[in-house]
Amino acid sequence: MPKKYRLTRADFARMRGFRRLHGELFSLSCGSIPGRSAPGFACVVPARVVARASARNMIKRRCRAVFQRIVDERWPLVYVYYAKKAAQSAAFSEIEHDVSALYARARSLA
């Protein structure tokens, strides 16, 4: 993931009033942070949702790979994907479909 897309702890602290969208495998929190010129992205997979670290990392890698394909530089919004339990047993194609669908819904609302 290129550094310009990464979110810092300060970015997470400024995420107030973001819109939440729900999919089958992920929930998406999206909005804008003043002063950001590039889109921001994060994938959060809590240990209470997926116990094994290797499984959490796999979900994050897959989510990042999909986001890099679909990101549009003209929309400097911040996208934070929160994994649900169903993401643990999902194939890459299912993750790709869910992440892409949530991204499209978020762009249509912005």
RORO-179016 format. One record per residue: residue number from 1; x, y, z of N, C-alpha, C, O in turn. Coordinates in steps of 0.2 Angstrom, whole numbers, plus 5000, padded with zeros to 4 digits. Atoms other than C-alpha are relative to their C-alpha. Layout:
<rs>
<r seq="NUM" n_u="X" n_v="Y" n_w="Z" ca_u="X" ca_v="Y" ca_w="Z" c_u="X" c_v="Y" c_w="Z" o_u="X" o_v="Y" o_w="Z"/>
...
</rs>
This chain:
<rs>
<r seq="1" n_u="5004" n_v="4994" n_w="5000" ca_u="5000" ca_v="5000" ca_w="5000" c_u="5004" c_v="5006" c_w="5000" o_u="5009" o_v="5007" o_w="5004"/>
<r seq="2" n_u="4996" n_v="4994" n_w="5000" ca_u="5008" ca_v="5017" ca_w="4995" c_u="4998" c_v="5004" c_w="5006" o_u="4993" o_v="5004" o_w="5009"/>
<r seq="3" n_u="5001" n_v="4996" n_w="4994" ca_u="5011" ca_v="5028" ca_w="5010" c_u="4995" c_v="5006" c_w="5000" o_u="4992" o_v="5007" o_w="5005"/>
<r seq="4" n_u="5005" n_v="4994" n_w="5001" ca_u="5000" ca_v="5042" ca_w="5003" c_u="4993" c_v="4998" c_w="5002" o_u="4989" o_v="5002" o_w="5004"/>
<r seq="5" n_u="5006" n_v="5002" n_w="4999" ca_u="4985" ca_v="5031" ca_w="5006" c_u="4999" c_v="4998" c_w="5008" o_u="4993" o_v="4997" o_w="5010"/>
<r seq="6" n_u="5000" n_v="5002" n_w="4993" ca_u="4989" ca_v="5026" ca_w="5024" c_u="4997" c_v="5005" c_w="5005" o_u="4998" o_v="5011" o_w="5004"/>
<r seq="7" n_u="5003" n_v="4995" n_w="4995" ca_u="4980" ca_v="5033" ca_w="5039" c_u="5004" c_v="4999" c_w="5006" o_u="5007" o_v="4994" o_w="5008"/>
<r seq="8" n_u="4996" n_v="5000" n_w="4994" ca_u="4989" ca_v="5038" ca_w="5055" c_u="4995" c_v="5000" c_w="5006" o_u="4989" o_v="5000" o_w="5005"/>
<r seq="9" n_u="5004" n_v="5000" n_w="4994" ca_u="4982" ca_v="5038" ca_w="5073" c_u="4996" c_v="5007" c_w="5000" o_u="4991" o_v="5007" o_w="5002"/>
<r seq="10" n_u="5004" n_v="4994" n_w="5000" ca_u="4978" ca_v="5056" ca_w="5071" c_u="4995" c_v="5001" c_w="4995" o_u="4989" o_v="5004" o_w="4997"/>
<r seq="11" n_u="5005" n_v="5000" n_w="5005" ca_u="4968" ca_v="5053" ca_w="5056" c_u="4994" c_v="4996" c_w="5003" o_u="4988" o_v="4998" o_w="5002"/>
<r seq="12" n_u="5005" n_v="5004" n_w="4997" ca_u="4958" ca_v="5040" ca_w="5066" c_u="4996" c_v="5004" c_w="5005" o_u="4990" o_v="5004" o_w="5006"/>
<r seq="13" n_u="5003" n_v="4996" n_w="4995" ca_u="4955" ca_v="5053" ca_w="5080" c_u="4996" c_v="5005" c_w="4997" o_u="4991" o_v="5008" o_w="5000"/>
<r seq="14" n_u="5004" n_v="4994" n_w="5004" ca_u="4948" ca_v="5066" ca_w="5067" c_u="4994" c_v="4997" c_w="4997" o_u="4990" o_v="5000" o_w="4993"/>
<r seq="15" n_u="5006" n_v="5003" n_w="5003" ca_u="4935" ca_v="5053" ca_w="5061" c_u="4994" c_v="5001" c_w="5004" o_u="4991" o_v="4996" o_w="5007"/>
<r seq="16" n_u="5006" n_v="4999" n_w="4996" ca_u="4920" ca_v="5061" ca_w="5068" c_u="4994" c_v="5001" c_w="4995" o_u="4995" o_v="5005" o_w="4990"/>
<r seq="17" n_u="5006" n_v="4999" n_w="5005" ca_u="4903" ca_v="5060" ca_w="5059" c_u="5000" c_v="4997" c_w="4994" o_u="4997" o_v="4999" o_w="4989"/>
<r seq="18" n_u="4999" n_v="5003" n_w="5006" ca_u="4908" ca_v="5048" ca_w="5046" c_u="4994" c_v="4995" c_w="4999" o_u="4991" o_v="4993" o_w="5004"/>
<r seq="19" n_u="5005" n_v="5004" n_w="5002" ca_u="4895" ca_v="5038" ca_w="5037" c_u="5002" c_v="4993" c_w="5000" o_u="5007" o_v="4991" o_w="4998"/>
<r seq="20" n_u="4999" n_v="5007" n_w="5000" ca_u="4893" ca_v="5019" ca_w="5040" c_u="4996" c_v="4996" c_w="4995" o_u="4990" o_v="4997" o_w="4995"/>
<r seq="21" n_u="5003" n_v="5004" n_w="5004" ca_u="4889" ca_v="5007" ca_w="5027" c_u="5001" c_v="4993" c_w="5001" o_u="5007" o_v="4991" o_w="5004"/>
<r seq="22" n_u="4999" n_v="5007" n_w="4998" ca_u="4886" ca_v="4988" ca_w="5029" c_u="5000" c_v="4996" c_w="4994" o_u="4995" o_v="4996" o_w="4990"/>
<r seq="23" n_u="5000" n_v="5005" n_w="5005" ca_u="4890" ca_v="4974" ca_w="5018" c_u="5000" c_v="4993" c_w="5003" o_u="4999" o_v="4992" o_w="5009"/>
<r seq="24" n_u="5001" n_v="5007" n_w="4997" ca_u="4890" ca_v="4955" ca_w="5020" c_u="5007" c_v="4998" c_w="5004" o_u="5006" o_v="4995" o_w="5009"/>
<r seq="25" n_u="4993" n_v="5001" n_w="4997" ca_u="4909" ca_v="4954" ca_w="5025" c_u="5003" c_v="5005" c_w="5004" o_u="5007" o_v="5004" o_w="5008"/>
<r seq="26" n_u="4996" n_v="4994" n_w="4997" ca_u="4914" ca_v="4972" ca_w="5030" c_u="4994" c_v="5005" c_w="5001" o_u="4989" o_v="5005" o_w="4998"/>
<r seq="27" n_u="5003" n_v="4993" n_w="4999" ca_u="4907" ca_v="4988" ca_w="5037" c_u="5005" c_v="5005" c_w="4998" o_u="5011" o_v="5004" o_w="4999"/>
<r seq="28" n_u="4996" n_v="4994" n_w="5002" ca_u="4913" ca_v="5004" ca_w="5029" c_u="4998" c_v="5006" c_w="5003" o_u="4993" o_v="5008" o_w="5003"/>
<r seq="29" n_u="5000" n_v="4993" n_w="4997" ca_u="4916" ca_v="5020" ca_w="5038" c_u="5003" c_v="5005" c_w="4995" o_u="5009" o_v="5004" o_w="4994"/>
<r seq="30" n_u="4997" n_v="4996" n_w="5004" ca_u="4919" ca_v="5034" ca_w="5026" c_u="4998" c_v="5007" c_w="5001" o_u="4992" o_v="5009" o_w="5003"/>
<r seq="31" n_u="5001" n_v="4993" n_w="4999" ca_u="4920" ca_v="5053" ca_w="5026" c_u="5006" c_v="5004" c_w="4998" o_u="5011" o_v="5001" o_w="4995"/>
<r seq="32" n_u="4994" n_v="4996" n_w="5002" ca_u="4932" ca_v="5067" ca_w="5023" c_u="5004" c_v="5003" c_w="5006" o_u="5000" o_v="5005" o_w="5011"/>
<r seq="33" n_u="4996" n_v="4997" n_w="4994" ca_u="4946" ca_v="5074" ca_w="5034" c_u="5003" c_v="5006" c_w="4996" o_u="5007" o_v="5006" o_w="4991"/>
<r seq="34" n_u="4998" n_v="4994" n_w="5003" ca_u="4950" ca_v="5092" ca_w="5030" c_u="5008" c_v="5000" c_w="5000" o_u="5012" o_v="4998" o_w="5004"/>
<r seq="35" n_u="4993" n_v="5000" n_w="5001" ca_u="4968" ca_v="5094" ca_w="5023" c_u="5003" c_v="4994" c_w="4997" o_u="5009" o_v="4994" o_w="4995"/>
<r seq="36" n_u="4998" n_v="5006" n_w="5004" ca_u="4969" ca_v="5077" ca_w="5015" c_u="4999" c_v="5001" c_w="4993" o_u="4994" o_v="5002" o_w="4991"/>
<r seq="37" n_u="5000" n_v="4999" n_w="5007" ca_u="4973" ca_v="5078" ca_w="4997" c_u="4999" c_v="4993" c_w="4996" o_u="4998" o_v="4993" o_w="4990"/>
<r seq="38" n_u="5000" n_v="5007" n_w="5003" ca_u="4974" ca_v="5059" ca_w="4993" c_u="4995" c_v="4996" c_w="5004" o_u="4993" o_v="4997" o_w="5010"/>
<r seq="39" n_u="5005" n_v="5005" n_w="4996" ca_u="4961" ca_v="5045" ca_w="4998" c_u="5004" c_v="4997" c_w="5005" o_u="5010" o_v="4995" o_w="5005"/>
<r seq="40" n_u="4997" n_v="5003" n_w="4995" ca_u="4965" ca_v="5037" ca_w="5014" c_u="4996" c_v="4993" c_w="5001" o_u="4990" o_v="4992" o_w="4999"/>
<r seq="41" n_u="5003" n_v="5007" n_w="4999" ca_u="4962" ca_v="5018" ca_w="5018" c_u="5003" c_v="4997" c_w="5006" o_u="5009" o_v="4997" o_w="5007"/>
<r seq="42" n_u="4998" n_v="5005" n_w="4995" ca_u="4963" ca_v="5006" ca_w="5032" c_u="4995" c_v="4994" c_w="5000" o_u="4989" o_v="4995" o_w="4999"/>
<r seq="43" n_u="5004" n_v="5006" n_w="4999" ca_u="4957" ca_v="4988" ca_w="5035" c_u="5001" c_v="4998" c_w="5008" o_u="5006" o_v="4997" o_w="5009"/>
<r seq="44" n_u="4999" n_v="5002" n_w="4993" ca_u="4953" ca_v="4984" ca_w="5053" c_u="4997" c_v="4993" c_w="5001" o_u="4991" o_v="4992" o_w="5000"/>
<r seq="45" n_u="5003" n_v="5007" n_w="4998" ca_u="4951" ca_v="4966" ca_w="5059" c_u="5002" c_v="4999" c_w="5007" o_u="5007" o_v="4997" o_w="5009"/>
<r seq="46" n_u="4999" n_v="5000" n_w="4992" ca_u="4949" ca_v="4965" ca_w="5078" c_u="5001" c_v="4992" c_w="5001" o_u="4999" o_v="4988" o_w="4998"/>
<r seq="47" n_u="4999" n_v="5007" n_w="4998" ca_u="4955" ca_v="4949" ca_w="5087" c_u="4994" c_v="4997" c_w="5003" o_u="4994" o_v="4991" o_w="5003"/>
<r seq="48" n_u="5006" n_v="5004" n_w="4998" ca_u="4938" ca_v="4946" ca_w="5094" c_u="4996" c_v="4998" c_w="4994" o_u="4991" o_v="4993" o_w="4995"/>
<r seq="49" n_u="5004" n_v="5002" n_w="5006" ca_u="4931" ca_v="4944" ca_w="5076" c_u="5004" c_v="4994" c_w="4997" o_u="5001" o_v="4989" o_w="4996"/>
<r seq="50" n_u="4996" n_v="5006" n_w="5003" ca_u="4946" ca_v="4933" ca_w="5070" c_u="5005" c_v="4999" c_w="5005" o_u="5010" o_v="5003" o_w="5006"/>
<r seq="51" n_u="4996" n_v="5001" n_w="4995" ca_u="4956" ca_v="4925" ca_w="5083" c_u="5008" c_v="4999" c_w="4998" o_u="5012" o_v="5002" o_w="5001"/>
<r seq="52" n_u="4993" n_v="5001" n_w="5002" ca_u="4972" ca_v="4920" ca_w="5073" c_u="5003" c_v="5006" c_w="4996" o_u="4999" o_v="5008" o_w="4992"/>
<r seq="53" n_u="4997" n_v="4994" n_w="5003" ca_u="4984" ca_v="4933" ca_w="5068" c_u="5001" c_v="4999" c_w="4993" o_u="5001" o_v="5004" o_w="4989"/>
<r seq="54" n_u="4999" n_v="5002" n_w="5007" ca_u="4988" ca_v="4924" ca_w="5052" c_u="4994" c_v="5001" c_w="4996" o_u="4994" o_v="5004" o_w="4990"/>
<r seq="55" n_u="5006" n_v="4999" n_w="5003" ca_u="4970" ca_v="4925" ca_w="5047" c_u="4998" c_v="5007" c_w="4999" o_u="4995" o_v="5009" o_w="4994"/>
<r seq="56" n_u="5001" n_v="4993" n_w="5000" ca_u="4968" ca_v="4943" ca_w="5052" c_u="5004" c_v="5003" c_w="4994" o_u="5002" o_v="5008" o_w="4991"/>
<r seq="57" n_u="4996" n_v="4998" n_w="5005" ca_u="4983" ca_v="4947" ca_w="5041" c_u="4998" c_v="4999" c_w="4993" o_u="4999" o_v="5003" o_w="4988"/>
<r seq="58" n_u="5002" n_v="5002" n_w="5007" ca_u="4977" ca_v="4938" ca_w="5026" c_u="4994" c_v="5004" c_w="4998" o_u="4993" o_v="5006" o_w="4992"/>
<r seq="59" n_u="5006" n_v="4996" n_w="5001" ca_u="4960" ca_v="4947" ca_w="5027" c_u="5002" c_v="5007" c_w="4998" o_u="5000" o_v="5010" o_w="4993"/>
<r seq="60" n_u="4997" n_v="4993" n_w="5001" ca_u="4970" ca_v="4964" ca_w="5028" c_u="5003" c_v="5000" c_w="4993" o_u="5002" o_v="5005" o_w="4989"/>
<r seq="61" n_u="4996" n_v="5000" n_w="5006" ca_u="4981" ca_v="4959" ca_w="5013" c_u="4995" c_v="5000" c_w="4994" o_u="4996" o_v="5004" o_w="4989"/>
<r seq="62" n_u="5005" n_v="5001" n_w="5006" ca_u="4966" ca_v="4954" ca_w="5002" c_u="4996" c_v="5007" c_w="4999" o_u="4995" o_v="5009" o_w="4994"/>
<r seq="63" n_u="5004" n_v="4994" n_w="5000" ca_u="4956" ca_v="4970" ca_w="5007" c_u="5005" c_v="5006" c_w="4997" o_u="5002" o_v="5009" o_w="4992"/>
<r seq="64" n_u="4995" n_v="4995" n_w="5002" ca_u="4972" ca_v="4981" ca_w="5003" c_u="5001" c_v="4999" c_w="4992" o_u="5001" o_v="5004" o_w="4988"/>
<r seq="65" n_u="4999" n_v="5002" n_w="5007" ca_u="4974" ca_v="4972" ca_w="4986" c_u="4994" c_v="5002" c_w="4996" o_u="4995" o_v="5005" o_w="4990"/>
<r seq="66" n_u="5006" n_v="4997" n_w="5003" ca_u="4956" ca_v="4976" ca_w="4981" c_u="5000" c_v="5007" c_w="4999" o_u="4998" o_v="5010" o_w="4994"/>
<r seq="67" n_u="5000" n_v="4992" n_w="5000" ca_u="4957" ca_v="4994" ca_w="4986" c_u="5005" c_v="5003" c_w="4995" o_u="5003" o_v="5008" o_w="4992"/>
<r seq="68" n_u="4995" n_v="4997" n_w="5005" ca_u="4973" ca_v="4997" ca_w="4976" c_u="4997" c_v="5000" c_w="4993" o_u="4999" o_v="5004" o_w="4989"/>
<r seq="69" n_u="5002" n_v="5001" n_w="5006" ca_u="4964" ca_v="4991" ca_w="4961" c_u="4994" c_v="5005" c_w="4998" o_u="4994" o_v="5008" o_w="4993"/>
<r seq="70" n_u="5006" n_v="4996" n_w="5001" ca_u="4948" ca_v="5002" ca_w="4963" c_u="5001" c_v="5007" c_w="5002" o_u="4996" o_v="5011" o_w="5000"/>
<r seq="71" n_u="4999" n_v="4993" n_w="4997" ca_u="4955" ca_v="5018" ca_w="4971" c_u="5000" c_v="5005" c_w="4994" o_u="5003" o_v="5004" o_w="4989"/>
<r seq="72" n_u="5000" n_v="4995" n_w="5005" ca_u="4951" ca_v="5034" ca_w="4962" c_u="5003" c_v="5006" c_w="5003" o_u="5000" o_v="5008" o_w="5008"/>
<r seq="73" n_u="4996" n_v="4994" n_w="4997" ca_u="4963" ca_v="5049" ca_w="4966" c_u="4996" c_v="5006" c_w="5000" o_u="4997" o_v="5010" o_w="5004"/>
<r seq="74" n_u="5005" n_v="4993" n_w="5000" ca_u="4949" ca_v="5062" ca_w="4962" c_u="4996" c_v="5000" c_w="5006" o_u="4993" o_v="5006" o_w="5007"/>
<r seq="75" n_u="5005" n_v="5000" n_w="4995" ca_u="4939" ca_v="5057" ca_w="4977" c_u="5005" c_v="4999" c_w="5007" o_u="5006" o_v="4994" o_w="5009"/>
<r seq="76" n_u="4996" n_v="5001" n_w="4994" ca_u="4950" ca_v="5061" ca_w="4993" c_u="4996" c_v="4999" c_w="5006" o_u="4997" o_v="5003" o_w="5011"/>
<r seq="77" n_u="5003" n_v="5002" n_w="4994" ca_u="4939" ca_v="5053" ca_w="5005" c_u="5004" c_v="4995" c_w="5004" o_u="5009" o_v="4992" o_w="5002"/>
<r seq="78" n_u="4997" n_v="5005" n_w="4996" ca_u="4944" ca_v="5041" ca_w="5019" c_u="4996" c_v="4994" c_w="5001" o_u="4990" o_v="4995" o_w="5003"/>
<r seq="79" n_u="5004" n_v="5006" n_w="5000" ca_u="4938" ca_v="5023" ca_w="5019" c_u="5003" c_v="4996" c_w="5005" o_u="5009" o_v="4994" o_w="5005"/>
<r seq="80" n_u="4997" n_v="5005" n_w="4995" ca_u="4940" ca_v="5012" ca_w="5034" c_u="4995" c_v="4994" c_w="5000" o_u="4989" o_v="4994" o_w="5002"/>
<r seq="81" n_u="5004" n_v="5006" n_w="5000" ca_u="4934" ca_v="4994" ca_w="5032" c_u="5001" c_v="4996" c_w="5006" o_u="5007" o_v="4995" o_w="5009"/>
<r seq="82" n_u="5000" n_v="5004" n_w="4994" ca_u="4929" ca_v="4984" ca_w="5047" c_u="4998" c_v="4993" c_w="4999" o_u="4992" o_v="4992" o_w="4996"/>
<r seq="83" n_u="5002" n_v="5007" n_w="5002" ca_u="4929" ca_v="4965" ca_w="5045" c_u="4995" c_v="4997" c_w="5005" o_u="4995" o_v="4999" o_w="5011"/>
<r seq="84" n_u="5005" n_v="5004" n_w="4996" ca_u="4915" ca_v="4954" ca_w="5051" c_u="5002" c_v="4993" c_w="5000" o_u="5007" o_v="4991" o_w="4997"/>
<r seq="85" n_u="4998" n_v="5007" n_w="4999" ca_u="4916" ca_v="4936" ca_w="5056" c_u="5000" c_v="4996" c_w="4994" o_u="5004" o_v="4992" o_w="4993"/>
<r seq="86" n_u="5001" n_v="5004" n_w="5006" ca_u="4910" ca_v="4930" ca_w="5039" c_u="5006" c_v="5001" c_w="4995" o_u="5008" o_v="4997" o_w="4991"/>
<r seq="87" n_u="4994" n_v="4999" n_w="5004" ca_u="4926" ca_v="4937" ca_w="5031" c_u="5006" c_v="4995" c_w="5001" o_u="5010" o_v="4994" o_w="4997"/>
<r seq="88" n_u="4995" n_v="5005" n_w="4998" ca_u="4937" ca_v="4924" ca_w="5040" c_u="5000" c_v="4994" c_w="4995" o_u="5005" o_v="4991" o_w="4993"/>
<r seq="89" n_u="5001" n_v="5006" n_w="5005" ca_u="4930" ca_v="4910" ca_w="5028" c_u="4999" c_v="5002" c_w="4993" o_u="4997" o_v="4998" o_w="4989"/>
<r seq="90" n_u="5002" n_v="4997" n_w="5006" ca_u="4927" ca_v="4921" ca_w="5013" c_u="5006" c_v="4999" c_w="4995" o_u="5012" o_v="4999" o_w="4997"/>
<r seq="91" n_u="4995" n_v="5000" n_w="5006" ca_u="4937" ca_v="4918" ca_w="4996" c_u="5001" c_v="5007" c_w="4998" o_u="4998" o_v="5012" o_w="4999"/>
<r seq="92" n_u="4998" n_v="4993" n_w="5002" ca_u="4946" ca_v="4932" ca_w="4988" c_u="4995" c_v="5003" c_w="4996" o_u="4994" o_v="5009" o_w="4996"/>
<r seq="93" n_u="5005" n_v="4997" n_w="5004" ca_u="4932" ca_v="4934" ca_w="4975" c_u="4995" c_v="5003" c_w="5004" o_u="4992" o_v="5008" o_w="5002"/>
<r seq="94" n_u="5006" n_v="4997" n_w="4995" ca_u="4919" ca_v="4937" ca_w="4989" c_u="5002" c_v="5006" c_w="5003" o_u="4999" o_v="5011" o_w="5003"/>
<r seq="95" n_u="4998" n_v="4993" n_w="4996" ca_u="4930" ca_v="4950" ca_w="4998" c_u="5001" c_v="5005" c_w="4994" o_u="4999" o_v="5011" o_w="4996"/>
<r seq="96" n_u="5000" n_v="4995" n_w="5005" ca_u="4933" ca_v="4958" ca_w="4981" c_u="4993" c_v="5003" c_w="4998" o_u="4993" o_v="5009" o_w="4997"/>
<r seq="97" n_u="5007" n_v="4998" n_w="5001" ca_u="4915" ca_v="4959" ca_w="4978" c_u="4997" c_v="5005" c_w="5005" o_u="4994" o_v="5010" o_w="5003"/>
<r seq="98" n_u="5003" n_v="4996" n_w="4994" ca_u="4910" ca_v="4966" ca_w="4995" c_u="5004" c_v="5007" c_w="5000" o_u="5000" o_v="5012" o_w="5001"/>
<r seq="99" n_u="4996" n_v="4994" n_w="4999" ca_u="4924" ca_v="4979" ca_w="4996" c_u="4998" c_v="5005" c_w="4994" o_u="4997" o_v="5011" o_w="4995"/>
<r seq="100" n_u="5002" n_v="4996" n_w="5006" ca_u="4920" ca_v="4985" ca_w="4978" c_u="4993" c_v="5003" c_w="5000" o_u="4992" o_v="5009" o_w="4999"/>
<r seq="101" n_u="5007" n_v="4998" n_w="5000" ca_u="4902" ca_v="4986" ca_w="4981" c_u="4999" c_v="5006" c_w="5006" o_u="4995" o_v="5010" o_w="5004"/>
<r seq="102" n_u="5000" n_v="4995" n_w="4995" ca_u="4904" ca_v="4996" ca_w="4997" c_u="5003" c_v="5006" c_w="4998" o_u="5001" o_v="5012" o_w="4999"/>
<r seq="103" n_u="4997" n_v="4994" n_w="5002" ca_u="4916" ca_v="5008" ca_w="4989" c_u="4996" c_v="5003" c_w="4995" o_u="4995" o_v="5009" o_w="4995"/>
<r seq="104" n_u="5004" n_v="4997" n_w="5004" ca_u="4904" ca_v="5011" ca_w="4975" c_u="4994" c_v="5003" c_w="5003" o_u="4992" o_v="5009" o_w="5001"/>
<r seq="105" n_u="5005" n_v="4997" n_w="4996" ca_u="4890" ca_v="5014" ca_w="4987" c_u="5002" c_v="5007" c_w="5003" o_u="4999" o_v="5012" o_w="5003"/>
<r seq="106" n_u="4997" n_v="4995" n_w="4996" ca_u="4901" ca_v="5026" ca_w="4997" c_u="5001" c_v="5006" c_w="4995" o_u="5000" o_v="5012" o_w="4996"/>
<r seq="107" n_u="4998" n_v="4995" n_w="5005" ca_u="4906" ca_v="5036" ca_w="4981" c_u="4993" c_v="5003" c_w="4997" o_u="4993" o_v="5009" o_w="4996"/>
<r seq="108" n_u="5006" n_v="4998" n_w="5003" ca_u="4888" ca_v="5037" ca_w="4975" c_u="4996" c_v="5005" c_w="5006" o_u="4992" o_v="5009" o_w="5004"/>
<r seq="109" n_u="5003" n_v="4996" n_w="4995" ca_u="4883" ca_v="5045" ca_w="4992" c_u="5004" c_v="5006" c_w="5001" o_u="5001" o_v="5011" o_w="5004"/>
<r seq="110" n_u="4996" n_v="4995" n_w="4998" ca_u="4897" ca_v="5057" ca_w="4993" c_u="4999" c_v="5006" c_w="4995" o_u="5002" o_v="5011" o_w="4996"/>
</rs>
